[in-house]
């Protein structure tokens, strides 16, 4: 089973503000398990690059939680996809 350790975070459902990193990296673990090592490495690298850049990340990855430049779940996921 491949899932984020935090579970589904139902109190944030539909709010577009939860960090998608755990969900995306769970998918990378599944890819690795299925023998798709190269694909898993590309996903992991894309996540690491987006977080390191710090631009298209959710509020919890900003220096302060009230940072107005924080993006939502969808926007962070889109930034990771663009890196792929």
N, C-alpha and C positions, 0 to 999 in steps of 0.2 A: 504494500500500500504506500502510495506517495501522496502526502498531504502536508500543508503547513502545520507546524507544531502548535500554533496558536488556535487552530480550529477555524471555524467559519466567521467569527467575530460578528454575530448577528446584530448587535446593537449599532453597528456601523453600516448595515446593509442599505444599499441605495444612496449613500451619502458621498461617494466618490472621493473619500479622503484617506483610505487605508493604504498603507505601503504594500505594493504587490510583490515585493522581493521574495518573501517566503514561498508564495504560490509558484512563482516563476522558477525558483531554484528547485522546488519539488519536482517540477517538470524536467529539469536538467538531470536530477537524480534518476528519474524514470528512463530518460534517454540513455544514460550511462548503463543502467541495468539491462536495457534492451540491446546493448552493444553499439549504440550510436555515440561513441566517445567524442568524435569530432563535433557533432552537433551539440552535445552537452558542453563541451569546452567553449564553443562559440556563444552559447547562451550565458554561461558563467562570466565570460569576458565582457559581454555587452552589459550585463548587470553591474559588474565592477567598474566599468568605464563611466556609466551614467552616475553612479554613486560618487565616484571620485571627482567628477566634474562639478557635482553639487548644484547644477542649474535646474534640471527637470526632475526634482525629487519632492517627495511628500513632506509635510510639515515636521514629521518626527526626525527627518534627516537634515534639517536646517539648524543653524546655530541656536536659534530661539524658536519656540513653537508658534509664535505669532508672526513669523516672517511672511510678509505679504507676497513674496516671490515663490512660495511653495505651490506646487501643482497638485492635481488630484490623482487618484489611482489610474484612471484612463490615460492621462497625459504622461505619467511616468512610464506606464507600460508601452505607450507609443514611442517614447524616447528609446526604450530598450530595444523595441522592434526595429527602429530605424538604425540602431547600431549593428544589428545583425546583417 
